[in-house]
Structure formats: structure tokens, C-alpha cells
Amino acid sequence: MRTAVTVFQDSVEEQELVFEGYAYTYRIVRQSTPRTEPLLLLGGSSQNRHSWQGHEKWLAPLCTLITVDLPGYGSADFLPARYGIDFLADAVQHMLAEIGVPRVNLFGGCFGEVVGLRFAQRHPELVRRIVFAAAAIRLPRLYSEAVPQLSRMLARGDIEQAADGLVRLFMSNPGAGKVRRHAAVARLLQQQFVNQTPDEVRKAVEHNTRLVTHGCYRPLRAPVVPSLVFTGEHDTLCTPEMGRELARTLPGALFTTVKEADHLVTVERRQESADLIARFCTDRPIDGLPYCGPLESP
């Protein structure tokens, strides 16, 4: 077992914890005069605890920010696929208990929503508000069809070919509609996938197995808290209709689309997505925003 190390840099703290024998690491950016509860950011399977640093200049002035590499992801220990979404949700609860945070505003993007919703269902008393993005309550058909081939490519080391397939999976076809920074984000994603370490590839294959084996949704009761779901208007992986379907599982949830964005909405429109999250978590109006479509109540 690795020795836990705490790293402090200005208002940033990183610490390794162990849950049920698996080490993982959280990152917290503290705000001494917060305007709202701490914001827990759970990102997609290819993101890690550092992926949200680009959003910090808009979010950190408002509240404490928490990100985490859960077991099986980022720099955390490898997690066999026999451990499902309940285990990851309970790891989130373990982290909050360890750092003494009684309640959070919860954000989940893509796979982060899968873990986040299960966490909210199992530990509703820890959730103050919910925001989900680019997410669904069922595995998208595109994903289910692509996973077996992509997993085989990754397992045999065909990284570049797999990277091409992953970029096509996550990003909309250029003909689907105008998407901000489409070419730049595609290049960034391609580079990220190609440069994966053997450990990251192994975890990616296991992640796909975990999702296919355990599924991404259980019809458990969700907490009755203010909730928002948003999706890039041109998202072809987790479509806007899938976002509306997710919103219908959350009591009183609102739904909107972000213009000129697809599944990578939080990357393509970083400032706008951060602004939307910040507004919702501080109870400011989110209707009539120039970068959003109409606000809906599914």
C-alpha cells in the first residue's frame, strides 16, 4: 500500500486516501469566503482531478472546489471491473467524510453523472444542488456498438486507431452543426488518447467492461434538490433527448442546451459552462442566457 502524502500549494491541497483497500487522490481548492456550498466536480472517464483547472478562474472565487481520481481512474489504483458504480459512489461518500465536508453542490459530466447520480441516490443528505452535463441514464447505442472493437484495439496496442475511433465517438460530425473550437478540441482529444500510458490504457479497457457489465442507471429515488441538466445542442453521443430523459428522473429538474457545442461542451465552451454551473449553484437566473437554448421543465 502506498504512503498517503498531503501536498499544499497556496490554497490547493491534494491527499491520497484508501477506500476498501484501493488508493485514490482528491484535490481541493479552498475558498475562505464562499458564496455557496463546496462544488464537487466529477468528470468523464478520460478526465482526471486536474482536468477542471481551466474552470477554476470562474468557479474558485465562489466556493471551494473538489475534484478526485476515484479508484480505477486517473492516478488512483487499478480497480477490477467486478466493482461497480455503487462502489465508486460510496468512495465519493468516503472522501467527503474524510475531509469533513457535510454537503456539496454536485456536478457530473458524462461518466461523472453516472457516479454522481448513484452517489446522490445512496447519500441524498450530502447533496445540496445537482448539475449534470452531456449525460444519459442508458448507454448510448453508439457507445455500446463501439466498445467491443475499441477495447480490442486498446488491448492489442493499436492506440492510434483506437484514438481515431474515440474522437469520432465523442465528437459530432462536422456536418451536424457549428461547434466552437471543434478542430482544436479534436486535435487535443486525439493527442490525449494517443499519449495514454499502459496503465491508462488498462484502466480504459476495464472502465468499458465495468459500464457494460453493471450498466449506468438504477431507478432509485433521487434527492429533492434544485437540479439542472444541460447538453451541447449538437451532442450525438448523449443527445439532448437523452438529457431530457435524465432530467425527468430528477424531481423538478430543469433542462437546457448550450449553443454551438457537442458532447465536449465543458471543453468547447469552457467559460459558458462554468458560468452556467456558477449561476445555478448561487441561485442566480439561468433563463435567457445568450449561449443557451430555451429553459425547459421536462
Secondary structure, 3 states (H helix, E strand, C coil): CCCCCEEEECCEEEEEEEECCEEEEEEEECCCCCCCCCEEEECCCCCCCCCCHHHHHHHCCCCCEEEEECCCCCCCCCCCCCCCHHHHHHHHHHHHHHHCCCCEEEEEECHHHHHHHHHHHHCHHHEEEEEEECCCCCCCHHHHHHHHHHHHHHHCCCHHHHHHHHHHHHCCCHHHCCCCCHHHHHHHHHHHHHCCCHHHHHHHHHHHHHHHHHCCCCCCCCCCCCEEEEEECCCCCCCHHHHHHHHCCCCCCEEEEECCCCCCHHHHCHHHHHHHHHHHHCCCCCCCCCCECCCECC
